[in-house]
Amino acid sequence: MTDLERKIYRIIYNMSRFRRNPSMKELKRKTGKGEPEIRKAVNNLISRKELEWDKEKREWRFK
């Protein structure tokens, strides 16, 4: 897991504890990275089964 992936994972995990999903704007502000980099990191986390999106509940599931 890269530093950016770890940072995004922790942001999503911590915000989801309060039943809130971070927006792209919040992720950009908190990581200092652009949208393409964030999307790539999130897709990498999903492909490695670190993160999973539950469409019904509209929330993240964690490994």
C-alpha positions as CSV (number, residue, x, y, z in Angstrom):
1,M,0.0,0.0,0.0
2,T,1.5,3.4,-1.0
3,D,1.5,6.4,1.3
4,L,-1.4,8.0,-0.7
5,E,-3.5,4.8,-0.5
6,R,-2.9,4.5,3.2
7,K,-3.8,8.1,3.8
8,I,-7.0,7.8,1.7
9,Y,-7.9,4.6,3.5
10,R,-7.5,6.2,6.9
11,I,-9.5,9.3,5.8
12,I,-12.4,7.1,4.5
13,Y,-12.3,4.8,7.5
14,N,-12.3,7.7,10.1
15,M,-15.0,9.6,8.4
16,S,-17.2,6.5,7.9
17,R,-17.1,5.9,11.6
18,F,-19.4,9.0,11.8
19,R,-21.6,7.7,9.0
20,R,-20.2,10.2,6.6
21,N,-18.5,9.6,3.2
22,P,-15.8,12.1,2.2
23,S,-16.4,14.0,-1.0
24,M,-13.8,14.3,-3.7
25,K,-13.3,18.0,-2.7
26,E,-12.6,16.9,0.9
27,L,-10.2,14.2,-0.3
28,K,-8.3,16.7,-2.5
29,R,-8.0,19.1,0.3
30,K,-6.9,16.5,2.9
31,T,-4.4,14.7,0.6
32,G,-3.2,17.6,-1.5
33,K,-3.5,15.5,-4.6
34,G,-5.6,15.8,-7.8
35,E,-8.7,13.9,-8.7
36,P,-6.9,11.4,-11.1
37,E,-4.4,10.4,-8.4
38,I,-7.1,9.9,-5.8
39,R,-9.3,7.9,-8.2
40,K,-6.4,5.7,-9.1
41,A,-5.5,5.1,-5.4
42,V,-9.1,4.2,-4.5
43,N,-9.4,1.9,-7.5
44,N,-6.2,0.2,-6.4
45,L,-7.6,-0.3,-2.9
46,I,-10.8,-1.7,-4.3
47,S,-9.0,-4.1,-6.7
48,R,-6.9,-5.4,-3.7
49,K,-10.1,-5.9,-1.7
50,E,-9.0,-3.4,1.0
51,L,-12.2,-1.3,0.3
52,E,-15.6,-2.3,-0.9
53,W,-18.5,-0.1,-1.7
54,D,-21.9,-1.4,-0.5
55,K,-24.4,0.1,-3.0
56,E,-27.5,-0.7,-1.0
57,K,-26.3,0.9,2.2
58,R,-24.2,3.5,0.4
59,E,-21.2,3.0,2.7
60,W,-17.7,1.6,2.6
61,R,-16.7,-1.8,3.9
62,F,-13.2,-2.4,5.1
63,K,-10.9,-5.4,5.1
